């Protein structure tokens, strides 16, 4: 909590300098390692409000680079003004890529913490138990922590979020770090019927070359069209 209070005392410019410093350190670290693997991913789906100021989002994902398809369901339940519970699930199908071979079911129960540092900045931290159930292979489990900063602003006169996250994966079987992902991105509320997201991810897996990944995520906000709004009471 002392760390959070310290961040609250920092101004927006100081926070941006801190974020840029962290990114520079990350970039310097990864610049020492050759990166020649690339991946592209497209996710399309919708979000909706559900009773109790909660939310549900679902997506279909496809990757031409990894021959990868996914169905994703992510309900978000508000437990406290700063805490959400997300019992997420993803089903995947992939062929011809050794990283994803035989992955079938991903169980993603998570606790999300969000702390408003100012009108412009939010500190976020996602704590996840990540279990992979695979066909013809043993299940594996991870603890995943993703910490980040979100900067609330406008792009092209539209509300937007700029964010940086760092996600690490700790194998519960081996007791070792197995993956780190640095994520840079933005979400833009471009239209009433569409909110696009753009991600750049630098992913480092133990024993594999780091990868550049590029994500385009297109979300139709059904809540803007009155889906379940009558049963919600927003503060």
N, C-alpha and C positions, 0 to 999 in steps of 0.2 A: 504493500500500500504506500510506503514511503516513495517508491519509484514512481508510482502513479501521481502522487502529490507533486513530485519534482517536475514531471512532465506538464502538469497543469500550470505551473508557474512560468513555463517557457512561452514566449510569444510565437506567433505563426512563423515569422521569419527564422527564428532560432530552431523551430521544429523542422522546417524545410532544410536548413543547413545540416542538422543532425541526420535527416533522412538521406541527403546527398552524400554525406560523409560515409554512412553505412553502405550505401550503394557503391561508392568508390572503392571501399575496402573489399566488398564482395567481388566487384569487377576485377580488381587487382589479383585477388586470390585465384579466380577462375581463369584469368588470362595466362596463368602459368601452365595451364593444361590445354592440350589440343582439343578442339571441339569441331567435329565434322559430321555429326549426326543431326538430322532435322526431322521435325514432325509437324503436320498441320492437322487441325481438328476443327470441326464445325458442329455446334450444338444449337438446336432449335427447340423451343418449347414455350411454356406459358406459366405465369404466376397467378395466384388468386388469394384473396383474403378468406380466412375461415373463422368461425366464431371464436370470440375471446381475444381479439387482436392478434391472432396467429396467422400464419401464412403457409402456403403449399406451392412448390414449384416442381415441374417435371420437364424432362428434356429427352430428345432423341439425339444421339451423337454419332458422328461418322468421321473417320480419319482415312483419307486416301493414301497417306504415306505409310500407315501401319496396318491397313486393311482391317480396321477396327470399328465395331458398332457397339452402341450402348443405349440402354434405357435407364434413366435416372429419376428417382422420386425423393424429394427432400422436403419433409414437413418441418416447420419451425414453430415451436411452442414457447410462448413467453412465460418464464417463471418469475422474473423480476425485471425491473426497468433496465438492468444491465446484463441479464442472463437469459439465454435461450437454450432449449433442449432440442436437438435435431436427431431423430432416429432414422438417418438416411439409408437408402438402399440403391444399389446399382447392379444391373445385369449386363454382362458383356459377352460379345462374341468376336473372336479374332482368329484369323487364319494367316499362316505364313510368317509370323513374327515371333521369335523365340521368347521375347519379353512377355508377351501376352498369352502364350499357348496354354490352352485348357482353363483359363480364368473364366469363371461362370457367375459367381454371386459375390458381391461386395457388401458387407454389412458395416455401416458407418455411424454408429451412435456417437453423438458429440455434445459437448457443452461449449457454448459460445459466450464469451464475455466481451462487452462493448462499453468503453468508457469515453464519454464526451469530454475532450480536453478543452475545447473552445467551440465557437460557432462554426469554425472551419475544419477542425481536426478531431478525429476519433481514433482511439487506440483499440485494436481488436485482437482477440486471442481465441483460437479454436483448439479444443482438446478432444481428440478422437481416439476411440478404440476401433481399429481398422482390421476386419477379419475377411480373408479371402477364402472362399470355398471353391475348390477346383475339381473338375472331372478328371478321374484317373490320376490324381495327385493329392498329397496331403494338404490340409488347410494350413494357412499361415496367418499369424496375427502380428499387428504392429500397434505401437502407440505413436500417434501423429500429433505434433504440435505446430500450429501455424499462427505466427504473430505478425502483426502488420499495422501500418498507419494508413488512414483514409483522409484525403484532403477534399473537402466539399467546395465546389466552385461552379463555374458555368463555362461551357464550350459552345460557341456559335449561338450564344444567348439562351442555351438550354441547360437545365440543372445537370450537373455531372459530378462524378467522384473519380479522383485520381488515387491510385493505391499502390503500395509496395508491401509484399508479404515475404516472409521466409518460413518455409515448411520443412521440418525434419521428421524422418521416420526412424523409429527405434524398434528393432525386431525383438519380439517377446520370446522367440525361440532361441536365438543366438545371443541375445543380450548386447547387441551392437547396433550402431547407427548404420543404416543401409542406403539411405537416400536423402538428398537435400534438394529443395526446389526454391529458387528465387523467382518471384512473380511480380511483374510490372504490368499495370493495366489501367483501364478506364471504363466506366459505365456512364452512358449518356441517355437521359430521358428524351430521346430525339422526337418522338411523336406520342400521341395518346395511345396508339396501337402498337408501338415498338420501342424497346429499350435495348440497344446493342451494347455488347461488351467486347473489348479487345484485350487480349492477354499476350504478353511475351514471357516465356518460362525458360529458365536455364536449369536443367535437371541433371544432377550428378548422382549416379548409382554406383555402389561399390563394385569394382571389377569391370565396369563398362565405361566407354567413352561418354563424356558429358554430351547432352543434347540441347539443341535449340528447339523450342516448341512454340507454335503460334496458334492461338485460339480465337475464333469468332463465335460469339454466343449471342443468339437472337432470342429475346424474350418478349412475348405478347402479354402485357399486364392486364389480365382480365378484370382485375379489381377496378380499373378505370371505366369499365362498362357495367358496374353494379353487381358483379358476381359476389353473392353473399354479403354485400355491404349492409343490407338491412338488418342483419343479425349481429353486426359488429358495433362496438361503441368505442370510437377512437378518442383518445385524450386530446 
